[in-house]
C-alpha cells in the first residue's frame, strides 16, 4: 500500500469546480486509495504555503484563479511553459541528491491547461476529417480566441507550439486588455529563446472585419464565462464572433469552449448551429488528467488512468451527478 499522499486544489470560489471530485475518482481508478484531494478555498497564499505546501504528504497541487501567478514565488522553480504562458496551474515535487548525498525535494510549477486544449482540438480534428472526408489537414492554419484573460495564454501556447497555427485573431470587448496580452506574450516569447517564434496576435474588433478576412480561421476557442452581453462593447464582440462563425465561403472548422457552466454555452451553440465541429470545456479538464498524474505519480500510474471513463465522469459532475 502506498504512503498516504495529499493533492491540493487551491483557488477562490471553487465549490462548483470539477477538480473537487475528479482527482479522487482518478486515484481510485488506478488503485491509489491512500491519495486524496483536499480543496483549499482561500485568498491567503501564505497560510497555504505554511501549512500545506511543504508537508511530507504533499504529492501535488492544482492551482486555479486567482492564484496562478501569486503561487509562483512560493515555489523552487517553474518550467519553460510557465515562462511562456505566464500562469502556473500545477505543482509537482522533484527529488534530487545534492553534493553531500542528501535527498532534497524541490517544488516545480508548470501549466497543463494547454494539454487539455491541445488534446481536445486533436480529437475535434479527427471528427472534422471524418465529417468532411478531408485528409489534408496538416497545413499551417490560423485560429481565433474569444477573450484575452488568463486562459487565453494557455490556448496561445497550445495553438502555436503544438498545432501549427501561425496567426491568432482575438475577439474581446476591451482594447487595452488585448494590447496588454500582445505585449506580454511578445515579451515572454522573446525572452524565452530566440528560436521560439513570437505568436502573431490580431485584435478582431468588428463584424465587418470578421466577414472580410481572407485568412479564415480553422480553430476557435472560447475562454470567457457564459454571460449575455450587456454593454455595447460586449454586443460588438458577440456579433464579431457570429460573423466569423458564419463563414460566407461555406468552410467551417472546429470550436472548443473552455467554459463548462453550462455545458452547452451560447457560443458553443452558435458554432454548432453554423455547422462547426464543437467540443465542450468539461473535456479540457479530463484531457489533462494523465499529464497531471504523470507529474505527481509517474508514467505507469498515468497510463492506467481510464481516460474515456474520466470524460464521462467529469460530465456527470458538471450535470450534478456527483
C-alpha positions as CSV (number, residue, x, y, z in Angstrom):
1,X,0.0,0.0,0.0
2,X,1.3,3.5,-0.8
3,X,2.1,6.0,1.9
4,X,-0.8,8.5,2.4
5,X,-0.5,11.4,-0.1
6,X,-2.3,14.6,-0.4
7,X,-3.2,16.5,-3.6
8,X,-4.5,20.1,-3.1
9,X,-6.9,22.1,-5.2
10,X,-6.2,25.8,-4.5
11,X,-8.4,28.7,-5.5
12,X,-11.2,31.0,-4.6
13,X,-14.9,30.4,-5.0
14,X,-14.2,26.8,-6.3
15,X,-17.2,24.9,-4.9
16,X,-18.5,24.3,-8.5
17,X,-15.2,23.1,-10.0
18,X,-14.8,19.6,-11.4
19,X,-11.4,19.2,-9.7
20,X,-13.2,18.9,-6.3
21,X,-14.2,15.4,-7.3
22,X,-12.4,14.1,-10.4
23,X,-8.9,13.6,-8.9
24,X,-10.3,11.4,-6.2
25,X,-12.0,9.4,-8.9
26,X,-8.8,9.2,-10.9
27,X,-6.9,8.0,-7.8
28,X,-9.4,5.3,-7.1
29,X,-9.4,4.1,-10.8
30,X,-5.6,3.3,-10.5
31,X,-5.7,1.8,-7.0
32,X,-4.1,4.9,-5.3
33,X,-6.5,4.6,-2.4
34,X,-4.3,6.5,0.0
35,X,-4.1,9.5,-2.2
36,X,-6.8,12.1,-1.5
37,X,-7.6,15.6,-2.8
38,X,-8.3,18.5,-0.4
39,X,-9.9,21.6,-1.7
40,X,-8.5,24.8,-0.2
41,X,-10.8,27.8,-0.9
42,X,-8.8,30.8,0.3
43,X,-7.3,34.1,-0.7
44,X,-4.4,33.6,1.7
45,X,-1.4,32.0,-0.1
46,X,0.9,32.5,2.9
47,X,-1.2,30.2,5.1
48,X,-1.4,27.6,2.3
49,X,2.4,27.6,1.9
50,X,3.0,27.5,5.6
51,X,0.6,24.7,6.5
52,X,0.3,22.5,3.3
53,X,2.9,23.1,0.6
54,X,5.9,21.7,2.4
55,X,4.2,18.9,4.3
56,X,5.6,15.3,3.9
57,X,2.4,14.1,2.5
58,X,2.3,16.7,-0.3
59,X,2.2,15.0,-3.7
60,X,1.0,17.8,-5.9
61,X,-1.5,20.6,-6.4
62,X,-3.9,22.0,-8.9
63,X,-3.9,25.8,-8.9
64,X,-6.8,27.9,-10.2
65,X,-7.8,31.6,-10.1
66,X,-6.8,33.9,-8.6
67,X,-3.6,32.2,-7.6
68,X,-2.0,31.1,-11.0
69,X,0.6,33.9,-10.7
70,X,0.7,34.5,-7.0
71,X,1.8,31.0,-6.2
72,X,5.0,31.2,-8.2
73,X,7.2,33.0,-5.6
74,X,6.5,30.1,-3.1
75,X,8.0,27.5,-5.5
76,X,11.5,26.4,-6.1
77,X,11.2,26.9,-9.8
78,X,9.0,26.9,-12.9
79,X,9.4,25.3,-16.3
80,X,9.5,27.0,-19.8
81,X,5.8,26.5,-20.2
82,X,5.0,28.8,-17.2
83,X,7.6,31.3,-18.6
84,X,5.8,31.4,-21.9
85,X,2.2,31.2,-20.7
86,X,2.6,33.4,-17.6
87,X,0.5,31.2,-15.3
88,X,1.0,28.1,-13.2
89,X,-1.9,25.7,-12.7
90,X,0.1,22.6,-11.4
91,X,2.7,22.0,-8.8
92,X,4.7,18.8,-8.6
93,X,7.7,17.6,-6.4
94,X,11.0,16.5,-7.9
95,X,13.7,14.8,-5.8
96,X,17.4,15.4,-6.3
97,X,20.5,14.3,-4.5
98,X,22.8,17.1,-3.5
99,X,26.6,17.1,-3.4
100,X,26.6,15.7,0.2
101,X,24.4,12.8,-0.8
102,X,21.3,14.1,0.8
103,X,17.9,13.7,-1.0
104,X,16.3,17.1,-1.5
105,X,12.8,17.9,-2.6
106,X,12.0,20.8,-4.9
107,X,8.6,22.1,-5.9
108,X,8.2,22.9,-9.5
109,X,5.4,24.8,-11.2
110,X,4.0,24.0,-14.7
111,X,0.9,24.5,-16.7
112,X,-1.2,21.7,-18.0
113,X,-4.2,23.6,-19.3
114,X,-2.6,23.7,-22.7
115,X,-2.5,19.9,-22.8
116,X,-6.3,19.7,-22.3
117,X,-6.8,22.3,-25.1
118,X,-4.4,20.5,-27.5
119,X,-5.9,17.0,-27.0
120,X,-9.5,18.2,-27.2
121,X,-8.7,20.0,-30.5
122,X,-6.9,17.0,-31.9
123,X,-10.0,14.9,-31.2
124,X,-12.1,17.5,-32.9
125,X,-9.7,17.4,-35.8
126,X,-10.4,13.7,-36.2
127,X,-14.2,14.3,-36.1
128,X,-13.8,17.1,-38.7
129,X,-11.8,14.9,-41.1
130,X,-14.4,12.2,-40.7
131,X,-17.3,14.5,-41.3
132,X,-15.8,16.3,-44.3
133,X,-13.6,13.5,-45.8
134,X,-10.7,15.9,-45.5
135,X,-7.4,14.1,-45.5
136,X,-5.1,17.1,-46.0
137,X,-5.2,18.5,-42.5
138,X,-1.5,19.2,-41.7
139,X,-1.1,22.6,-43.3
140,X,-0.4,25.7,-41.4
141,X,-3.7,27.2,-40.0
142,X,-5.0,30.3,-38.3
143,X,-7.2,30.4,-35.2
144,X,-9.3,32.7,-33.1
145,X,-9.8,33.1,-29.3
146,X,-12.7,34.7,-27.6
147,X,-11.3,36.5,-24.6
148,X,-7.9,37.9,-23.6
149,X,-7.6,36.8,-20.0
150,X,-5.5,34.1,-18.2
151,X,-7.0,31.1,-20.0
152,X,-6.2,32.7,-23.4
153,X,-2.5,32.4,-22.8
154,X,-2.5,28.6,-22.4
155,X,-4.6,28.4,-25.6
156,X,-2.0,30.5,-27.5
157,X,0.7,28.1,-26.3
158,X,-1.2,25.1,-27.5
159,X,-2.1,26.5,-30.9
160,X,1.3,28.0,-31.8
161,X,3.7,25.5,-30.2
162,X,1.8,22.2,-30.9
163,X,-0.9,22.7,-33.6
164,X,0.9,24.5,-36.4
165,X,-1.0,27.8,-36.0
166,X,0.7,30.8,-37.3
167,X,-1.8,33.6,-36.7
168,X,-4.4,34.1,-34.0
169,X,-7.3,36.5,-34.0
170,X,-8.5,37.8,-30.6
171,X,-12.2,38.7,-30.1
172,X,-12.5,40.7,-26.9
173,X,-14.5,43.7,-25.6
174,X,-11.5,45.6,-24.1
175,X,-8.9,47.1,-26.4
176,X,-6.4,47.7,-23.6
177,X,-6.7,44.1,-22.3
178,X,-5.8,42.8,-25.8
179,X,-2.8,45.2,-26.0
180,X,-1.6,44.0,-22.6
181,X,-1.9,40.4,-23.8
182,X,0.0,41.1,-27.0
183,X,2.8,43.0,-25.2
184,X,3.2,40.4,-22.5
185,X,3.2,37.4,-24.9
186,X,5.7,39.1,-27.2
187,X,8.0,39.9,-24.2
188,X,7.7,36.3,-22.8
189,X,8.4,34.6,-26.1
190,X,11.3,36.9,-27.0
191,X,12.9,36.3,-23.6
192,X,12.4,32.5,-23.6
193,X,14.6,31.7,-26.6
194,X,15.5,33.4,-29.9
195,X,14.3,30.3,-31.8
196,X,10.8,30.4,-30.4
197,X,8.6,32.3,-32.9
198,X,6.5,35.1,-31.3
199,X,2.8,34.4,-32.0
200,X,1.1,36.8,-34.3
201,X,-2.0,38.1,-32.4
202,X,-4.5,40.4,-34.1
203,X,-7.5,42.1,-32.4
204,X,-10.6,41.5,-34.4
205,X,-12.8,44.4,-33.4
206,X,-15.8,44.4,-35.7
207,X,-18.2,42.1,-37.6
208,X,-17.2,43.8,-40.8
209,X,-13.5,42.8,-40.3
210,X,-14.5,39.3,-39.4
211,X,-16.6,38.9,-42.6
212,X,-13.8,40.3,-44.8
213,X,-11.0,38.2,-43.5
214,X,-9.1,36.5,-46.3
215,X,-7.4,34.1,-44.0
216,X,-10.4,32.2,-42.5
217,X,-9.5,30.7,-39.1
218,X,-9.9,26.9,-38.6
219,X,-9.5,26.6,-34.8
220,X,-11.8,28.6,-32.5
221,X,-11.6,28.6,-28.7
222,X,-13.8,30.4,-26.2
223,X,-12.3,31.4,-22.9
224,X,-14.9,33.6,-21.3
225,X,-17.8,32.9,-18.9
226,X,-21.3,32.4,-20.5
227,X,-22.9,35.7,-19.6
228,X,-25.3,37.5,-22.0
229,X,-23.7,40.7,-23.5
230,X,-24.8,43.9,-21.8
231,X,-22.6,46.7,-22.9
232,X,-22.1,48.0,-26.5
233,X,-18.6,46.5,-26.5
234,X,-19.8,43.1,-25.4
235,X,-22.5,43.1,-28.1
236,X,-20.0,44.1,-30.7
237,X,-17.7,41.2,-29.6
238,X,-20.7,38.7,-29.8
239,X,-21.6,40.0,-33.3
240,X,-17.9,39.7,-34.4
241,X,-17.8,36.1,-33.2
242,X,-21.1,35.3,-35.1
243,X,-19.8,36.9,-38.3
244,X,-16.6,34.8,-38.0
245,X,-18.7,31.6,-37.5
246,X,-20.9,32.4,-40.5
247,X,-18.1,31.8,-43.0
248,X,-19.5,33.0,-46.3
249,X,-17.2,30.6,-48.1
250,X,-19.1,27.7,-46.6
251,X,-15.9,26.3,-45.0
252,X,-16.1,25.6,-41.3
253,X,-13.7,24.5,-38.6
254,X,-13.6,23.3,-35.0
255,X,-14.7,25.3,-32.0
256,X,-14.0,24.5,-28.3
257,X,-15.4,26.4,-25.4
258,X,-13.4,26.2,-22.2
259,X,-16.3,27.4,-20.2
260,X,-18.3,24.4,-18.9
261,X,-21.1,26.1,-16.9
262,X,-23.4,25.4,-18.6
263,X,-22.0,22.5,-20.7
264,X,-23.5,23.9,-23.9
265,X,-22.7,27.6,-23.8
266,X,-24.3,30.2,-26.0
267,X,-21.0,30.5,-28.0
268,X,-20.9,26.7,-28.4
269,X,-24.5,26.6,-29.6
270,X,-23.8,29.4,-32.0
271,X,-20.9,27.5,-33.6
272,X,-22.9,24.2,-33.7
273,X,-25.9,25.9,-35.4
274,X,-23.5,27.2,-38.1
275,X,-22.0,23.8,-38.8
276,X,-18.8,23.9,-36.9
277,X,-17.5,20.7,-35.1
278,X,-17.7,21.6,-31.4
279,X,-16.2,20.4,-28.2
280,X,-17.2,21.1,-24.5
281,X,-15.0,22.8,-22.0
282,X,-15.6,20.0,-19.4
283,X,-13.4,17.7,-21.6
284,X,-10.4,20.1,-21.2
285,X,-10.3,19.2,-17.5
286,X,-10.4,15.4,-18.3
287,X,-7.8,15.5,-21.1
288,X,-5.1,17.0,-18.8
289,X,-5.6,14.3,-16.1
290,X,-3.0,12.0,-17.5
291,X,-0.3,14.7,-17.7
292,X,-1.1,15.9,-14.1
293,X,-0.9,12.4,-12.7
294,X,2.3,11.7,-14.7
295,X,3.9,14.6,-12.9
296,X,2.6,13.5,-9.5
297,X,2.8,9.7,-9.6
298,X,4.8,8.7,-12.6
299,X,4.4,7.3,-16.1
300,X,2.9,4.0,-15.2
301,X,0.2,5.5,-13.0
302,X,-0.6,8.0,-15.7
303,X,-1.0,5.3,-18.3
304,X,-3.5,3.4,-16.2
305,X,-6.0,6.3,-15.9
306,X,-9.1,5.3,-17.9
307,X,-9.5,8.5,-20.0
308,X,-12.9,7.8,-21.5
309,X,-14.3,6.9,-18.1
310,X,-12.9,10.1,-16.7
311,X,-14.5,12.1,-19.5
312,X,-17.9,10.6,-18.7
313,X,-17.4,11.2,-15.0
314,X,-16.5,14.8,-15.5
315,X,-19.6,15.4,-17.5
316,X,-21.7,13.7,-14.7
317,X,-20.1,16.0,-12.2
318,X,-21.0,19.1,-14.2
319,X,-24.5,17.8,-14.6
320,X,-24.8,17.5,-10.8
321,X,-24.4,13.7,-10.5
322,X,-21.6,13.8,-8.0
